[in-house]
Amino acid sequence: MRDIYLYDDCDVLKNLLNIKDAKLLNEAEADYVVYRLKDVAKNPLPGDYTYEHLLRLHEFIFQDLYEWAGQQRKINIYKEEP
């Protein structure tokens, strides 16, 4: 079964920026996430760190990159780290 979170023509996560190069997406993700994390550090999302609160936090952090940010996964995904 093909991973529903990947583009059909490459092994890159579908993203709102339509970046299909893994290195470029990693760089864009780093830039956007740092910006959002700085914002949430200054203005914390209210909540008590329940599962729903963590989904809202995920949505806030990744909203610029992924349509599915803040949604429960339909299949497990992982990101390899060096």
N, C-alpha and C positions, 0 to 999 in steps of 0.2 A: 504494500500500500504506500502510495506517495504521500509524503508529509504535506498536509494541507496548509502549513504555515510557510512553505517554500514556493518560490516561483516555479512554474512548470519547466522552464528552459534553463534553470541554473539552481545550484544549492545555496541560495541566499534567501533570508527571510523576506517575505513580502513586506514592503514598507511604504509609507505615505510619500516618501521622496522618490520612489521608483528607482532606487539605487540597486543595481544588480551585480556590483563588484563587492565582494566580501570585505576587502580592506577598506574601501571607501565607506561602506556602511558602518564598519567598526569605528572609523574616525568620526563620522557624523554622530553615531550613537554616543560616543564619549563626550563630544561637545554639547549635545542637547541634554544629556543626563547630568553633566556637571552644572549646567545652567539651572535645571529644575531642582537639583539637590540643594544648591545654594538658596534658591527661593524657598523651598520647604524648610530649610534650616532656620531661615528668618521668620517664616510664617507657617508654623506647623499645622498640619491638617488635624482638626479636632477629631478625637475618637479614642477608643480604648484598646486599640490594636487587636481587635477581633479579626476573623478572616475577612469580613466585609470591609473593614477599615484598611487592611493590607491591600485588598483589591483596589480601593480608591487611591491609595498611595501609589500603587503600580501604574494606575491610569494617569495620575498626575505626572509621574516621572517620565513615562514613555509616550505621552499623548501626541507628541510631535512626530513620532516615528512609526507607530504601529496602530492600525485600525482596531486590533484586538486588545489593546492595552487596557488592563483592569478587568478583563474577562477571564473566567475560569477556562482552562485549557480543555480542548476536545480530545487531544492526544498529548502525551508527554513530549517535551522538547528539551534539548540541552544545548549548551554552547561550549565548545571545546576551548580550553584555556591553555596558553603556552606553558 
